[in-house]
Amino acid sequence: MSELALDRLPSLPIQSTIGLMKANLKEQSKRAEITFEIERDEESGWLTASWDAPRGQGGITTQGKDLRELEQNVREAVRCHFENGKLPGRIRLHFLDDPVLATV
C-alpha cells in the first residue's frame, strides 16, 4: 500500500511542468514577504505593528508592551489572517522612528 502507482498519474509535457513551476514560484514570490510598520505609542510606550493588505482587502494591526511580545503577537495575527495556508515566507518589521546615534 505504501507504493505510489506512478503509471496512474497523469503525465505532463516538460513545458507544462516548467510552466506550472514558474507559476507556483510567481505566486510564492507575491507572498514571500510582508512588511509591518512599527511605531511606539508615546503615551503608553507600547509598540504597534500595522500591515495593510493589497487592494484594500483588510490588514493586520497588533501591539505588544515590548519587542518580544510584539513579535509573538505579530506571528499569531499573521497565522490567523492567512489561515488558508498561504503564509508569507518572511515577516519584516520596519521601525518608522529608527533611532539615530550621534558619533560626537
N, C-alpha and C positions, 0 to 999 in steps of 0.2 A: 504493500500500500504506500510505502514511502517513495516509490519511484514515480517520476513525472512521465506522463505519456506525451512525449515531445512530438510524436507523429500526429497527435490530435490537435496540437496548437496551430493556429493559422500562421503561415509563413508570409512575411512581408518582404518585398524587394528591398535591397540595401538602401536605395534612395529614400524610400518611405520611412525606413527605420531611422536614417540620419535626419530626415525632416522632423520626425516625432521627437528625436533627441534635442534638436535645436529649439523646437517649440517649447519643450519642457524646460530647457535652460533659460530661455527668454522669460518664461513665467516665473521661474525661481529668481531670476535677477530682479524682477519687479518687486518681489517681496524679500529680497536679500537683506535689506536693512531699513529700519525706521528710526527716525531721529526725534527724541523728546527735547523740548526746550525746558530748561531748568531755571527756576527763579527762587530766591529766598524771600519769604514774606517778612517785611520789615517789622511788623507788629508782633507776630507770633514767633518768628525765627524759623518756622518750618519751611521745608523745601517743597516746591510744587513742580510737577512734571506734566507737560501737555504735549499731545501729538494730535494733529488733525488728519483724518483720513482723506485720501484724494477724492476729488469730485464731490465734496460736501457730504460724504457718507458717514458722518459722525466723527468719532475720535476717542481719545482716552485722556483723562486727567486724573491724577492721583497725587498724594502727598506723603511726606514722612518727616518725623522730627529730626532725623539725621540722614546721612547718605546711605548708611546700611539699611535702615528701614525703608527709605525711598526706593532703593534697588529692589528689595523684596516686593514692595507694593507694585512697582512697575512690571516686574516679571509676572506677578499674579494677574494684573489687569490685562497684559498682553495675551496671556493664556486664555482668559475669559473672552476677550474681544475676537480672537482668532480661533474659536473653539471648533471650527470646521476642519482643523488640522493643517491649515496653511500658515503656520507660524513663520515670522521673518527669521532669517538666519542670524541676524545681529540686531541689537538694540543700542543705539548711540545716544549718549547723554550730552547735550550741548548746553553748557552753562552760559546764560546770557550776560551775567555780570562776572566775567573771569577776573580774578584778582591779578593785579599788576604789581610787581615788586620793583622798587627803586634800587639802583645799583650804587647810590651815593652813601 
